[in-house]
Amino acid sequence: MTFIQHRFKQLRRLKREGIGSLQLRLTLGITVVSLLGLGSLGTWTIWEMRQMLLVKHKQSLELIADRFPDGLEQPTSKSAMTQTLQHKVDQWASPSLWIWVKVEDKIVAQSPSIAPMEPLFSRLTMPALPAVYNLDNHYWVFCSRTLQAKGMKVGQLYLAQDITHDYIVLSTLINTLRVATLVAIAIIAVLAALLIWRSLHPLRRMNQLAAAGMELDQVPTEVKDLVQAFSQLSVRLSETGAQQRQFTDSMSHELRTSLSLIYGYLQSTLRRGDNLTDPQKNALEVAVGETERTIQLLTSLLDLAKSNQGGISLHCVPLNLNDWLQITPWMVESQAFSCLFSCRLSVEVASDPLVVQADSEKLQQVIQQLIDNAAQYSEPDRPIALVLSRDRQEAVIQVHDHGFGIPALEHTRIFEPFYRLESSRCRSTGGMGLGLAIVKSLTESMGGRVTVQSTWGEGSVFEVRLPIKVAKP
């Protein structure tokens, strides 16, 4: 039973993979080749069997036609000739072989049982050479020959042999051969599928083989080389990724430390800058803003690195999202102005309380980042909505905006680190494409997921989905 279930599982997997499956392609290829090969062989065998049957009976009739005149003398009278011919007919005739002789278009000698068949035979023009005819679902071999004695024409000899029984036997053999060919092709297809599945099994386990460093003695040579190459590539990618993360972490930390000192000195200079001129103050304010922006970017880099490495510590507690969304002081910042949520942001919560297990600080960072994103890519006068709802066993926090929207092809890529839309790669919107990557990482670390629904030119809806905490009875 387990074997059958395993086979059905394989079939379901092949159905999901479709024509792109290597196993399906190889199996179909072997099946088609087997069908063509066995089909051609079967067709040739059937043709040969039919030819053998027909040639056998044709040669038999020709032999009888050639030997029938042997010993035939020039007749002294018509009655003597008739008796001689009838004797010859009786000598060669059989239950399946009919013979008759015509002299001047009149039958003078014939097989005893030919009378019922005479109307049937009279419809034919008898061939000089043996030929096969189908008459009323019966198969016959007919032949005619000029009958001579001592070089003089005596009459016309006709022969008809019933080969229906042999033809039925041959048809039965042909049908059996066809069924056997189909069964053989089916067996070959099944065996080929099993063999291909076993041969491709190491490919399916290539990830585990490469990751676990397992012994490859039982693996085919071609697959072994592929696994080893894949393993080396994985090691190199892992080392490269680790070096990149280490470099990013070190540089971000060192730069943030240095920039924090510079930021502090700049702020101190501004606070004590009563004797500074207006151009000097403006220059210092620009320097402070750029330094603050750079520090925020470095902080985002460090947060993303910690999140990817699982180094972010979460303090997840039961959180009532209905109250939490309304009491949290959300900020909406854009190029034009900065204000509290009452200015541009509307908050709608579900009627039923929705409690999730989450880190309040990290969740606030997630939602605030989505709000900042919505504000940066929307016109200053366009509203932003924060909506809380329930979808089955998930709490859904939606951030609606009426901004530029996101093309459908970019929906998955916007959550990649450092990726930004072409239209947004400018200094006016700022950022390095890290915000949504951090949102995705933090949300997933709390057991949730983030998605986006957007139409280019019509705005976007970002959804943060968290599993609802089920109260224990």
N, C-alpha and C positions, 0 to 999 in steps of 0.2 A: 504493500500500500504506500509505503514511504517512497519507493522508487517511482511509482506512478505520479504521486504528488510532486516529486522533484521534476519529472518530465513536464508536467503541466506548468510548473513555475517557470521552466525554461521557455516554453512556448509563449507564455504571457510576456516574458521579458523580450523575446524576439518580436512580438507584436508591437510592444512599445518602441523598440529601437527601429523597427521598420526596415526599409531597404538599405539603410545606412549600416546595418549590422554586418560585420565581416563574416561571422558564422553563417548568416542567412545567404550572403552572396556566394560563399564557397559551396554551401550545400546545394543551392540552386544550380550553380555551374556544374557540379558533379552529376546532379540529377539530369540536367539537360544533355550532357555528354553521354551519360548512360542511356538515356532515351534515344538519342540519335544512333548510338552504336548498336544497342540491342535491337532497336527498331529496324535499322538497316539489315542487320544479320537475320532477323526474323522474316523480313520481307523477301530477302534473297532465298532463304530456306523454303518459304512457301512457294515461291516461283519455281524453284528447282523440283519440289515434290510434285507440283502440278505437271511440269514438263515430263517428269519421269513417268507419271501415270499415263499421260496422253501418248507419249512416244511409245510406251510399251504396247498399248492397244492398237495404235496405228501400225506399228511393225507387225503385230500379230495378224491384222487384216491383210496387209500387203503380202505376208507370207502365204496366207490361205489363197489369196487371189492369184499369186504366182504358181502355186502348186495344184490348184484346182484343175487346170487342163491336162495335167500329167496322165498319160494312158488313154487319153480321149482320141478315138479313131474317127476317120471320115465315115459318117453314117451311111448305111445302105438304104435306110428308109426312115421316115419321120418317127414312126412308133419306136423303132430301135434306138434312135437318138434320144427320144423322150425318156425311155427307160434308163439309158446310160446316164443322162443328165440327172435324173431323179436319184439314181444310185449314188452319184457323186455328191448331190446335195445332202442326202441322208448320212453319208460318210463324214462330212465336215460340219454339219449343223449341230447346235447344242442349245440348251434352254435359254442362253443369253446371246446366241448368235443365230440370226436369221439370214437365209440364203435363198435367192430365187433367180431364175434364168428366164429371159424373154427372147423369143424368136419372132421377128416381125411384129414387135410391140404386143406380143401375147405371151403370158406366163405359161411355160411348158413344164417347169419343174420348180418346186418350192418347199420350204420347211413346213412340217405339219402344222405348226402353231402360228403361221404367218397371216392367216386369214383375218383375224381381228385387227391386226396392225396395218393391213394393206391400205385402208383409207388414210391413215396417218402418214405412211410412207409416200403415198401418191402425191402429196402436197410439195414434195421436195424435188429439186433438180439434183440428181446424184452426182457428186464430184468424182473426177477421175482419180484423185489422190485422197487418202483418208482424211476426213475432217470431222470435227465435233459439232453436234447440234443439240440444242435444248428444246425438246418437244413435250409440252404438257408436264413440265417439272421432271422430265426424264432426260437423262444425258445419253446420247448415242454417238457412235462413230460409224460414219457411212463411207462406202467406197464402191465404185463401179469399174468394171474392166471389160474390154471386148474379148469375147471367148472365141478362140481359134483352135482348129484341129488340122494338123498337117498344112499350116499356112493359110487355111481357108476360114473365113468368118463363119461361125456357127450361130452366135447370138450374143446377148449382152448379159454379163454376170453382175449381180448386185449383192452386196453384203452389208448387214447392219448388226452392230453389237451393242447391247445394253450395258453401259458402265455406271449406271445410277448407284448401285451398291458401293462400288469402289469410290465414286465421287463423294458419297455421303461419309464414308469412312475418312476420306481425305479432308473433308470440311470439318469433321469432328476433331481431327488431329490439328488442323489449322487453328480452330477456336481454342483448343487446349494450349497450343503454343502461344497464342496471343495473351491468354490469361496468365500463363507462366511468365511471359515476358514482363507484363505489368507488375506481377507479384515480385519478380526479381528486381525490377527498377525500384519498387517501394522499399524492398529490403536494403538495396544498395543506398537509397536515400537516407534511411534510418541509420544504417551503420556509418555512413559518411558523416551524418550530423553528430553522432556520438563521438566518432573519432576526431572530428574537427573541434567539437566542444572540449574534449580532453586535451587536444593540442593547444587550444587557445586559453585553457585554464590558467597557465602561468602568466599570460598577458593580463588577465583579470586580477591576478594577485601580485602584479608587478609592484604596486605601491607598497604592499606589505613586505614583499621580498626585499625591495630596496631599502625600506625603512628599518626592517628588523635585521638586515644583514644575514639572512638565512643562507644555509648551504644550498648551492645551486647545482648539485650533482645530478639531480633527477630532472632538471629543466633542459629542454632542447637547446642546442648550441646557439641558434639564432636568437632565441628569447633570452638566453643567458647574457649574450653581448648587449642586447637592448636593456636588460635590467641593470647591468653594470654601468652602461652609459647614462641611464636615467639616474642611478644612484650617485654617480659622480657629478652630474648636473645639479641634483638636489643639494649635495654637499656644498658645491660652489655657490649656488644661489643663497643657501643658508648663511654661508660665511660672508658673502657680499652684503646680505641684508643685515647681519649682525654688525659688520664693520660700518655700514651706513648709519644704523641706529646709534652705535657708539659715538660715531663722529658727530651726528646731529645732537645727541644728548650733551656731549662735552662742549661743543661749540655754543649751543643754546645756553647752557649753564654759565659758561665763561662770559659770553657776550651779555647775558642778562645781568650778571653781577657788575660788570663794568658799566653798562648803561644805567643801571640803578644808581650808581655813584654819580655819574654825569647828570642824571635826572635830578638827583638831590641837590647838587651844586647849582644847577640851572634854576630850580625852584627857589633856593635860598637867595640867589642873586636877584631874582625877580621881586621877592618880598622886601629886599633891602635896596631896591633900585630906585630910590626917590631922586637920586641925582642923574638917572639915565635919561637920555633923550628919547623921544617917541620912536624914531627908527630903531634905536637900540632895543627898546622894549619889544617892538614888533618882531625883531629878529630873534630875541630870546624866547618869545611866546611860540614862534614857529619851531624853534629848536626843541622846546619842551613838548610840543604836540607830536613832532616826528619821533622824538625819543620815547614818548609814552606809547605811540603806535608800534614802534619796533619792539618795545618790551612786551606788549600784548601779543605780538606775533611769536616771539620767543617763548612766551608762556604757553601759547597754544601748541607750539612744537613739543614742548616738554610734556604737556598733558596728553597729547596724542601718542608720544613715545611710551609714556607710562601705561596708557590704556592698552596699547598693542602688546605690551609685555606683561599685562596683568598686574601692574604695580600700583594701580589706583585702589586705595582702601575705601570701601563703601560701608556706610552705616545705614543699612536698610531697616526701616521700621514701618509699621502700618500707617498709611497716610491717606487721610480722607481728602480726595481730590476736589470735591465740591467746595469745601471751606478753604483748602489750600490755594486754589486758583484765585479766589476772590480776595484773600487777605494779602497775597504776595504783591509787593509794590513793583509791578512791571514798568519798564521804561521803554519808550518808543523814540529812537534816535534816528535822525536822517540828516541830510546835508542842510536842510532848511532850518530845522529846529529840534529841540529835545523837550519832551513833556511827559507827565505821568499818563497812565493808561487811559484815564478818563477823556483825554484829548482826542486820540485817534483809535484807541483799542476798545472793542466791546467784548465782554466776557459772558458766555452763555454756558450754564452748567445743567447737568441732568437733574431731574426731580428726585430720583433715587440716589442715596449716597453710594459712592463708588470708592472702595478702599483697596489700595494696592500696597505691595511691599516694595518700598523704594527709598532711596537716599534723597532727602528733601533738597539738600544743597546741589547735588549733581543734577537732579531733575529740573531745578530752577535754572541751572546753567544751560540745559538742553532747550527748554522752552524759550529762555531769553535769547539764545542764539537764533532760533527760528524766527522770533519776533524781529530781531535786528536784521536778519536776512530779508524779511518781508518789507521792512521799512526802507532798506537800502535800495531795493529794486522796484519801489513803487513811487508814484508821484506823491508829493507832500500832502495833498488834500484827499488822498484815497484812504478809506478806512481799512482797518485790519481787525479780524474777528478771531477770538479765542473760544473754541467750542468744545465742551466736554460731553461725551455721549457713551453709550454702552453698545457693544457688538458681541453678542453671545457672552463668552467668559473673558472678554477683554474690555478694559477702559480705553477709550480713544480720545486723545487730545488733538484737536485740529487747529492749525493756524492758517486762516484764509487771508489771502491778499489779492489785490487787483493790479498786480504789476505787469511786467513784460511777459511772464510765462516762460516755460521751459519746453524746448522741442522734445518730442517723444523719444527720439534716439538718445537723448542725454539723461533720461530719468535715472538710469542706474549709475552712470559715470559721475554724476555730481557728488556722490558720497565718497569718491576716491580722494585721497590726500593730494593737495596741490592742483586739483582740477577745477577749472573755471570755464564758464561759457565764453565763447568768443566775444559776444557783445558786451560782456562785463569786464573784460581784461583792460581796465583803465584805472588810473589813479583816483578817479572820482568816487568809485565805490570802495576802494581800498581792499585790504585782505589779501591772503595768499591761497585761498581755497582750502582752508583747514577747518572752518567752522562746521560744515556738514559732516566731515569725516569724524570730528570729535563727537557730534550729536549721535551719529550712528554707533560709534564705539561705546559711549556712555550708556545709551539706551540698551544695547545688547548686553552690556555688563550687568544691567538690572533685570535681565530676563525678558526684555521687550524687543520691539522692532520699530523701525521708522520707514515710512513709505511716502511717495509723492504722487499726486494727481495734478496734471497741468496741461493746459492748451496754450500753444504759442500765441502771445498777444492778448490773452484773456485772464491771466493770473494763475496762481498755484494754490494747492492745498497740501500742506505737510501734515502727516499723521504720525503721532507717537502712540504706539499700542503697548499696553502693559497688562499682564494677567491680573485679574481681579482676585484679591485674597478672599478665600472661602472661610467663613467663620466656623470654628469647630463647635459641634453640638455639645 
